[in-house]
Amino acid sequence: MKMKAEGQQLDFLTATVNQMADSVNLLLNRDMLQKVASNCSRTFDLPTKTTAKMKELETELKTIEDGVARSNEKKAALGKQLSLGGGTKSSDAAYRAMAELMSDAVAAEFSFEGRKGKLAFSSYPLIYSAVLVAVRINCPDAKRKDIDEAIKYWLKKGPSRLSRANKRRDNDETEESEVNAENP
């Protein structure tokens, strides 16, 4: 009995330490973004709210009018901004980077390869490579295959996340209107 309780306490302490490590990484990443923002003329307006904004972002990354070095700097800045969500496993880091990149409404319009009448995320190569950079900032040993699988899964679940968010919003509005009706 005593060993079981000690084991549970150890598990709790381990989870607490891991959570604190994630918090520290998140704070360090936010500090890194501030440094990037001071080096770059601006950061990106994320998460994108429309598919048109995704196209604009890809076009902005492609623009070479400022030179190749400037274009690479933009892509690196996007990767650093996307890495702010943190994550200690490649799948977590990929999910968080994608959540930083696009809203669930936009994610519902995409699949990785553009199947089932959706837009292909893979047809945005510069944004895709920025997501890879973001994941590797947090998980340097991440394999591309694992990152791709995580992106595919995150995009696949976009419609269900959007549906849940809409239901929550509707429930909140209903509760608010009921409270307002009770307290005129």
C-alpha positions in Angstrom: 0.0 0.0 0.0 2.7 2.4 1.0 4.7 1.7 -2.2 1.6 2.3 -4.3 1.0 5.7 -2.7 4.6 6.6 -3.2 4.4 5.6 -6.8 1.3 7.8 -7.3 3.1 10.7 -5.6 6.1 10.2 -7.9 3.8 10.1 -11.0 2.2 13.3 -9.8 5.5 15.0 -9.3 6.8 13.8 -12.7 3.6 15.2 -14.4 4.0 18.5 -12.5 7.7 18.8 -13.6 6.8 18.0 -17.2 4.0 20.7 -17.1 6.4 23.2 -15.7 9.0 22.4 -18.3 6.3 23.0 -21.0 5.5 26.3 -19.4 9.1 27.4 -19.4 9.5 26.4 -23.0 6.5 28.4 -24.0 7.8 31.4 -22.2 11.2 31.0 -23.9 9.5 30.7 -27.3 7.4 33.9 -26.6 10.7 35.7 -25.8 12.2 34.4 -29.0 9.3 35.8 -31.0 9.8 39.2 -29.5 13.4 39.1 -30.7 12.3 37.9 -34.1 9.7 40.7 -34.3 12.3 43.3 -33.5 14.5 41.9 -36.3 11.7 41.6 -38.8 9.6 44.4 -40.1 6.5 42.6 -38.8 5.2 39.3 -37.6 2.4 37.4 -39.3 -1.3 37.8 -38.5 -2.2 34.4 -37.4 -4.1 32.2 -37.2 -5.5 32.7 -40.7 -9.2 33.0 -40.7 -9.9 32.3 -44.4 -8.4 30.2 -47.2 -7.8 33.5 -49.1 -5.5 34.5 -46.3 -3.6 31.2 -46.6 -3.0 32.0 -50.3 -1.9 35.5 -49.4 0.6 34.1 -46.8 2.0 31.6 -49.4 2.3 34.4 -51.9 4.0 36.7 -49.4 6.5 33.9 -48.7 7.1 33.4 -52.4 7.7 37.1 -53.1 11.3 37.5 -54.0 11.3 41.3 -54.7 13.3 41.9 -51.6 15.8 39.2 -52.6 16.1 35.5 -51.7 17.7 36.2 -48.3 14.7 38.3 -47.3 12.3 35.6 -48.5 14.1 33.0 -46.4 14.1 35.4 -43.5 10.2 35.6 -43.8 9.9 31.8 -43.9 12.2 31.5 -40.8 10.2 34.1 -39.0 7.0 32.3 -39.8 8.5 29.0 -38.5 9.6 30.6 -35.3 6.2 32.2 -34.8 4.5 28.8 -35.4 6.8 27.2 -32.9 5.5 29.3 -30.0 2.8 26.8 -29.1 5.6 24.5 -27.9 5.2 20.7 -27.6 7.7 18.1 -26.5 6.6 15.3 -28.9 6.5 15.8 -32.7 2.8 15.2 -32.9 2.0 17.8 -30.1 4.4 20.3 -31.7 2.8 19.8 -35.1 -0.8 20.1 -33.7 0.2 23.3 -31.9 2.0 24.8 -34.9 -1.1 24.1 -37.1 -3.3 25.7 -34.5 -1.1 28.8 -34.6 -1.3 28.8 -38.4 -5.0 28.4 -39.1 -8.4 28.5 -37.5 -10.5 25.4 -37.3 -12.8 26.9 -40.0 -9.9 27.1 -42.4 -8.6 23.6 -41.4 -12.1 22.2 -42.2 -11.4 23.3 -45.9 -8.1 21.4 -46.1 -6.8 17.9 -46.3 -3.1 17.1 -46.7 -3.4 15.9 -50.3 -6.6 17.7 -51.3 -8.9 14.7 -51.3 -12.7 14.7 -50.9 -13.1 18.1 -52.6 -10.9 19.9 -50.1 -7.9 22.1 -50.7 -4.4 20.5 -50.6 -2.3 21.7 -47.7 0.7 20.2 -49.6 0.1 22.7 -52.4 1.4 25.4 -50.0 5.0 24.3 -49.9 6.5 27.3 -48.2 3.9 27.3 -45.4 4.4 23.5 -45.1 8.1 23.9 -44.8 7.6 26.6 -42.1 5.5 24.1 -40.1 8.4 21.6 -40.4 10.8 24.3 -39.2 8.4 25.0 -36.3 8.1 21.4 -35.2 11.9 20.9 -35.4 12.5 24.0 -33.3 10.6 22.2 -30.5 11.6 18.6 -31.4 14.9 18.6 -33.2 14.8 14.8 -33.8 11.3 14.8 -35.3 10.9 12.7 -38.4 9.2 14.1 -41.5 6.9 11.1 -41.7 5.7 11.6 -38.1 5.2 15.3 -38.7 3.2 14.6 -41.9 1.0 12.1 -40.1 0.3 14.6 -37.3 -0.6 17.3 -39.9 -2.9 14.9 -41.7 -4.7 14.0 -38.5 -5.0 17.6 -37.3 -6.5 18.6 -40.6 -8.8 15.6 -40.6 -10.2 16.6 -37.2 -10.7 20.2 -38.2 -14.5 19.9 -39.0 -15.2 18.1 -35.6 -13.3 20.8 -33.7 -15.2 23.5 -35.5 -18.5 21.7 -34.8 -17.7 21.4 -31.1 -16.7 25.1 -30.9 -19.9 26.1 -32.6 -22.0 24.0 -30.2 -20.1 25.6 -27.2 -20.7 29.1 -28.6 -24.4 28.3 -29.2 -24.7 26.9 -25.6 -23.0 30.0 -24.2 -25.3 32.3 -26.1 -28.4 30.4 -25.0 -27.2 30.5 -21.3 -26.5 34.2 -21.6 -29.9 35.0 -23.1 -31.6 33.0 -20.4 -29.7 34.9 -17.7 -30.7 38.2 -19.4 -34.3 37.1 -19.6 -34.3 36.3 -15.9 -32.7 39.6 -14.9 -34.4 42.3 -17.0 
